Amino acid sequence: MTDQALPLEGKVALVTGGSRGLGREMVLAFANAGADTVIVSRKIDSCERLAAEIIETTGRRALPIACHVGDWDAQEDLVEQVYAEFGRVDILVNNAGMSPLYDSLGDVTEALFDKVFDVNLKGAFRLTTLVAPRMIEAGGGSVINISSIASERPTPSDLPYAAAKSGLNIITKGFAQEYGPTVRVNAIMAGPFLTDISKSWDMDIVAEKFKALPLERAGNPDEIVGAALYLAGPGSTYTSGAIIPVDGGRTAMR
């Protein structure tokens, strides 16, 4: 495509949890669609490697930043760095998340519970409240929260994570009301994807479970891209407060 055909030309996209998994795929997609990108995760090395790849392959600017999004106070420094570099954020993707393993619900500690909520919910809340008002001042923008099918179909093995993602769905709808009409806020409710977390799966067991899905498989990380580009780009100007499932058809099932 020529530059004139790129739907995100001139935009700046900030993606938390952006150095790997679904975040990495969205960062690459935004850059290929013309956007400059901000890659945020706790590990600066992985952010820097992806930034170098983007600069080399697309010619777009890419800013790597190390930040623990579960740290409330760290968010202000993050936002100041981004605005000092680019002067704007047009697309914010709250993708950072974690779902630690535990043996039983009785083994869930307060520290684990708080950490899950800090990263999956509190971080997205804080970062949106810092960025969305500036988006309004600049004329608009798009916030995309990455939720999970667990928010509607929880299991005992992921209950704190599911509760946090359910909260993310709620703040998505509330933020859409607060920051509209110029800022759109939506969520992608992701199903099972073959990201780093899937390395701990017993693939023989989960493959059998996936056969019950309409698409009969887990998603490849790049299959999140279509929904992300839709919500980030000009095709979704009448979409806000939506929770869009990208889950292989899981939400269609009882």
N, C-alpha and C positions, 0 to 999 in steps of 0.2 A: 504494500500500500504506500501511496505517497503521503507526505506529511499532511496535506490538505484532507486526506481521507481518514486520518487518525482521530477517533472520537474523543480522546482525552488529551489532545494536544494542548499544551499550556497549563495543564492542571498539575497539582501536587497531591500525591496520595501517601498517607501515613498508615502503615500497617504494623500493629503490634503482633508479637509472635511471628514476625515476618521472615525469619531466616530459614525456616524449614517447614515441611508439611504443606498444609493448605495455605498458610501464610506466604510461603515462598512462591507457590504457584500464582497466587493473586498478585504479588509484587511483580513477577515476570510478565504477567498478562497486562497489568497497568502500564508498565514500561513499554511493552510492545505496542500498546494502544496510544502511546504518545506522552504519557505522564512522567514527570520526575517523581522519584519515590524516596520515602523515608523508611528505613528498615530497622525495626526496634525489636530487641530481645535482650535477655540477660547476658548473653555471651557475645562480646564484641567481635571475636574472631570470625564467627559464622556470618555475622552481619557484614563485615568487611569483605569477606569472600564473595558474597552474593552481590554486594555493591560493585565490586570490581568486574564481575561477570556482566552486570547490566550495562555499565559504562562501556565495556568493550564491545558487547554484542548489539546494543541499541543506540549508543551515543547519548542516552539520556543521563541526567544527573541522578545520583543516588547517594543518600546520606545515611551511613550506618550509625546507630546510637545504641549504647548499652543502657538499659533501664529495666528495673523490676517494677512492672506495672501494678503489682500489689502494694507497693509503697506509696501511700497517699501523697506525701510531700515531694516525692521524686517526680511526680507528674508535671509540676510547674516548671522545673528545670528542663524537662523534656520538651515541653511546648515552647519555651523561650529559645532553646537551641534551634528548633525547626523554623520558627518565625524569623530568627536572626539570619538563617541561611536562605530561606525561600520567600519570606514575607507573607506566606499564605498557606492554608491547607484547604483543599477542595474536597478531598475524600478521606474520611477517617474510617479505618477498619479495626474494630475491636476484636481481634482474633486470638490474642494470648489466652491460653487456658491450660488447665491441668486436671487430671483425674487419677490420683494416686491409688494404688492397690491397698487393700486391707483384708484381713482374714474373716472378720465378721463386723457387724455394725457396732457391737459392744467393744470392739478394739479401736474404733475411731476416737482419736484423742481430740481435745479442744484445739491443740495446735494444728493438727491436720485439717480439722473442720474450718478453722479460721483461714488457713492458707488457701484452701480451695475457694472460699468465698472472696478472699482478697483478690486473687488473680482473675477468677471467672466473672465476678460481678462488681466488686468495689472499684477495681481498676477501670473498667469500662464506664462506670458511672462518673468517676472523677475526671477522666480524660475527655469525655463528651461535654461535661459542664465547662471545661476550660476551652475547648476548641469550638463548639457550636456557636457561642456568642460572637466569636471572631468571624466565623463563617457568615453570620448574619450581617455583620458590619461590611464584609467584602462583597455581599450580594447573593450569597447562597452556598450550598454545598450538600454533600451526601454523607451520612453516617451509616455504616453497615456493621451490625453486630453478628458475630458468628455464634449461633446457639447450637443446640443439639436435640436430636430426636428423644434423648433421655429426658428432656424437659416435659414431654408428654407421655413417654413410655419408660418410666423409671424402673430400675431393678435394685434389689438389695445391694448389689456389688458396686453400684455407682450413685448411691442416694445423695450424698452431699453435693456431688457434681451436678446431678439432675436438679436438685433444689436451687443451686446457684444459676443454672441455665434457665430455669423457670423464671427466676427473678430477672434475668436478662431480657426475657420476652416481655415482661411487664414494663421494665424501664424503657424498652424500645417504643412501646405504645405511648407511654407518658412523655417521652422526649419528643416524639412526633408532634404531640399537641403543643408542647412548650416552645419548640423552635420552628414550627411552621409559621408562615407558608414558604419561607425562603430556604430552610434547611429540611431535607427529607431524612427520616430516620427509619431504617428497616432492619430486619434480621434474616439471615439464612439459617434455617434449622437443618443442620447437617446430620446425615445418617452415618453408617459405618464407612470409613474411608481407610485405604491401605497406606497410612502414614506411619511415622515412627512408633506410635503407640500400638500399632497392629503387630509389631515384632514380638510382643509378649503373648499374642493369641495362640491357642492351639488351633492351627488352621484346619485340621481335619474336622474338629467339632464345629467351628464357626462356619465352615463351608457348607455343612449340612443345614445349619440354621439359615444361611443365606438363601437356600433353595426355596424357602417359604416366601421370600420377597418377590414381588412382581418381576423385578429384573434379575433375580436369582444370583446376586453377587454383591460384593462390596464395591465402593466407588474408587476409582483411581484419583489421586490428588488433583490432577488437572481438570477433573470433571466438576470442580467447584467454580471454575472460571466463568462459565456462561452466565450464571446468576450474579456473580460479583460484577462483571462488566455491565450487565443490565442495570443493576442498582447504582453503579458509579456513573453511568453515562447518561446521555440525553434521551434515551428511550424510556426512562422511568420517571419522567417529570410529573406524572400523576399517581405515583406510588409512594405512600408514606404510611408508617405504622403497620406495615405488612410483615408477617412471619412466613417466609417462603421455604417450604420443605425441599431439600435436595437429598433424598434419602433412599433412592431405589424403589420408591413406592410404599415404604413402611407405613406412612400415615394413612394410606388408603386401606389398610388392613384393620380388622377388628382386634 
